[in-house]
């Protein structure tokens, strides 16, 4: 299965559509009726768990075994697949700088952004669609995708400049988020009854992958007909989302209902990806989520993906496989799985579920 070198149709920048003042969105953005925001009931009283990490980490000695925080993370991973973390160690000022420097990028003149236009071969750069199916229904969003780890893939020349501060800010931001991810990986391992370094080693030790997708959701004249990002579960390991502090939009599916996430100040929204679901043999769940758009305000969010080494085999941990709990998934490298996703685009939970071994 080879990835095409180019997109199947000419790329239209959603931001340009929005800025043109169109009153009716083009047909290729109109979702089928059951996938539209009005197609599911929304629980407005519930929020994903918010977990305070204060006291969990010791900078000198690493993880501190604060059993109450560890248990909260365990329950969130099992029951939700999503949670927010505060007092996580990443600088609040740096979080704000990272979001706003990318907002500045998306407000540059189009010809300056087009220099970084991407292709489906790597997705790296400035993009406006996911998946390569001709005639697919598209999402109301633009994005920028870049590699942070491994160093062999990180190329600052593919990171935009201007804005002049972007490369320096995102380099430091990535460093701090990677540190946070490594600490949470220890918690996830302990909660599975494994040694604290187990999942990190299963990802490749220090030789992991990490990448950033910055999402730009322009104002939409008909937000009830489309989505900023279609329902999907994340294909990688663990995602750290820095949301727009002013404009909610992320929805998580739980018990067949869509719940709008209410971001806590300077929190990261953390979610389990398909690779950790596979490693944990579905003890931890990756969960469907989607993004709403609105007619009044744009949104910018930063999704930082913490992933396994691309060529390492990911399969259920042998210690978690028993006669009563047989392995649910065959082994597959992250590269193989990622190509499978990129060819198809966002499709709810069907991607990882389709890999389940016959019982």
N, C-alpha and C positions, 0 to 999 in steps of 0.2 A: 504494500500500500504506500504509494508515493504521494507526497504533498504537491499540489500544483504550484507552478512558479508565479502565477498571477491570479488576480481575482476574476471570477467568471463574468462579471459585468462592470461597467464603469463605476467608480467610487463616487458617491455623493456625500459631502460633508453635512452632517445633520445640523451643525451649528450654522452653516450657510442657509439652510432651509429655514431655520428658526429666525435668523436675522433678516431674512427677506420679507417677513411679515405674512407668510401664507396663513390663511384662515382654515384650510382643510389639509390634512396630512396626506401625502401620496399613498396610494393603495399598498405599496410594498411594506409599509409600516403598520398596517391595520391587522391586529391579531385576530385569530378565530374567536368567536364569541365567548367560549368557555375559558380562554386564556386571558381575557381582558380583566382589568382590575375589578370590574363589577361582577365577574363570574364566580367569586368566592366570598363568603362572609368574612368580615374582618373583626377580630377581637381587639377593641381599643383599650381595654382595661389591663391587659396582660403585657408584660415586657420580658425579654430574655433576662436571665440572671445577671446581676452586677456583682462582681467579686473584687473585694479589696485585697490586694496582694501585700499590703504593709505587714512586715514581719515574716513573710515567707522566705525572702532571700537575704542572705548575708554576703555582702560584696567580698569579704575576706575569705569566707569558708564555703561559699556556694549555697546550695539549698539548705534551708532550715526546715526541719520536719514539724511544721505547724499543722497538726492533724485536722483542725477544723477547716482551714483554707483548702487543704488537699482534698478533703471530703466534698467540699462545695464544688471544686473543679471536677471531681469524679462524677457527681450527680449531674452536673451541667453537660458533661461529655456524653453520658449515657442517655439522658432524658431529652436534651435539647440539641446537642451538637453545636450550639452557639452559646457564647456568654460574653459579657463585657468585663474588662479588667481596668481597675484604677490603681493608682500608686504602684505603677508597673516599672518605674525606673527610667523610662524614656522622657526626655526633657519636654515639658509642655510647650515651651517657647519654640523648640525645634519642630514639634508637631504642627504648630501654627505656621511656621515659616515654610515647611514642606508643602502644606496645602495651598498657601497663597502664592508661592513661586510657580506652582503648576497652574493656578488660576491665571496668573500673568501670561504663561505660555499660551493658553487657549485663547487669550484676548489679543495675541499678536496678529498682524496682518496675515491673511491666508497664504500669501506667497512665501512668507518666512516659515510657516509650518509645513508647507508642502515639500520643502527640502528633505523632511524626515519621513515622507510617506512610506508606508510599509507594504510588505507582500505576504501572502500566506505561507511562504517558505519558512520564515522564522517568526512572523508577527511583530518583529522588533521595529519600533518606530511609531509613527502617527497613523492611526487606523480608524475605520468607521464600520467594520463588519467583522463578525466571527462566523467561521464556517465558510465552505466554498460551494455549497449547493446552489446551482443556478435557479433563479426564481424564488429563493427562500424569502420568507417574511423577516424583515430586518428589525433591529432594535433602534430606539430613538436615543442614540448616544454616539459620541466619538471617544477615542481613548489614545493613550500613549503607553507602549509596552517597552520595557527595557530589562536587560539582565544585570543582576548584581553579583551573583555567585554562580559557578566558579569564576575565578579571576580570568581564566582563559576565554570566557565568553563576554566578560565585562569590557565594554569599549566606550570610553567617555566621549569619543567622537560621534557616537550614535545617541548621546544624551544631548538635548537641545541647549543651545547657547546663542542668542539670549533666550531667557533671562540670564543675566551674568552670574547670579548667585546660585543658579539651579544645581550645577554639578557639585559644588562644595556642600550645599545643604543636603542633597540627596545621598551623597557619599556618607556623611555622618549619620543621617537618618537611618540608612540601611544598616550601618554598623550597630546602632543601638537596638534596632528591631531584631536583628539576628541574635544578639545577646539575650534579649527577652525570650525569643523562641527556644533557644537552647535550654533555658531554665524551665520553661513549661514542658519541654520534652521529657525532662527528668520526672516531673510530677506525673505526666501521663504514663510513664514506665512504671513508677512505683504503684500507681493505682491499678495496674494490671498484674501486680505481684511479681514484677520483673526487676532486675537490677536497674538503678537509675540511669545508666548509660545505654540501656538496651536499644531503645527506639532510635536514639541518635546514631548508634553504630549501625543499625539496620538501614538508616538513611545514607550511610557512607562515612560516618564519623565527622571529621572536619570538612570533608570533601562533598558538601551538600550543594544543592541548587537553591537559588533564591532569585526571584524576579518581581518586578513591580508593574502593575497596570493601573494607570491613572485614568479614572473615568470622568468624562465631562457630559453632563445631561442638560442639554439646552432646554429653554422653555418650550412647551409644546401646546399648540392651540387646541388639541383634542386629546387630553391625557387619559380619558376614559376608553380610548380605542387602542392604545399601544402600551408598551413597556420600555423602560430605559435599558433593562437587561432581562431577558427571558428566564423563566424558571430553570434552575440548574443546581447541581452540587459541584463543589470545586474539585477538580481532578487531582490536585497536588496533595501535600501533606497537611499543612495548617496555614490558615490565612489570617492576617492581621489587617483589619480594615480601619482606616482613619476616615471617619465620615465628615460630611459638611456639618459644621456646628449649628447652622441656621435652618437647614432644610431636611426634614426626615424624608425617607424614600425607600429604605431597605425593608423588605418583608420576609419573614421566615415562616415556613409552613410547619404547623404542629397540630396534630389531631384533626387533619383535613381542613384547618382554618389558616388564613393568612394573618399573621401578627406583625403590625408595624413596629419596628424597633425604635425606641426612644433613646437616642445616644446620651450617655452621661458625659459631663464636661471632661475633656481631655482623656477620655477612655478609648481603648482599642476594642473593637468588636472582633472577637476571636472565633473562628469556626474550624471544625474538623473537616479535613478533605478526604477524598476517596482512598488515598494511599494509607492513611491511618485506619480507616474503616477496614481495609483489607488486612493490614498487619494485626489488628486487634481481633480479627475474625468476627467483625460486626458487634463487638462489645461497645466500642465507640461508633457513633453514627455520623456520617456526613449527611447534611440535611438540605432539602430544596430551599432555595431562596430566590428572590427576584427583586427588581427595582422599579418603583413607580416614578413617573415624571409628573410635573405640574405646569400650569399655564402662567404662573407668576414669577417663579424664581428658577434660575439655573442651579445645578449642584455639581460640586467637585468632590470626589472621594479617591483615596489611595488604597489599593488592595495589594498588600505585600505577601507574596506566596513563598512559603518555606517548604522546600521540596526535597525528595530523595535525589541522590546522585542519579543522573539520567540513565546510566546503563546497569544499575544494580537491580537484581531480581527482588521484587516485592511480592511476598506471599504471607499467608497467616503464620504467626509465630508458633513454632512447634510446641512450645510449652502450653499454648492455649488450645491445642487440638487434642481432643479425646474421643473415645468411641461415642460418647453422648453429644459432643460438640465437634463434629468432623469439620475439616477445612471447607469453607464456603467458596473459596476463590482459587483459581489456578495462579501460578506464578506468572508475572509479566513485568518487564522493565517499565520505568516511568516514561521513557522515550516512546515505547510501543503504545502505552495507554494514551499519552498526550497526543500522538499523531491520530489515534482513533477519535479522540475528542475534537481535534482541530478540523478533521474532515467533515464532521457531523454538525458542529455547533451546539449551543445549549439545548439540552433535551431533558429537563427535570432530573429524576434519579435513574432514568432508564439506562444510562451509560454503565454505571457500576453494577446495577442489578443484572444487566444482561451477561455479565461475566461470571455469575454464580455457577458453581459446578452442579451438574445434575445430581439429584439425591436418589 
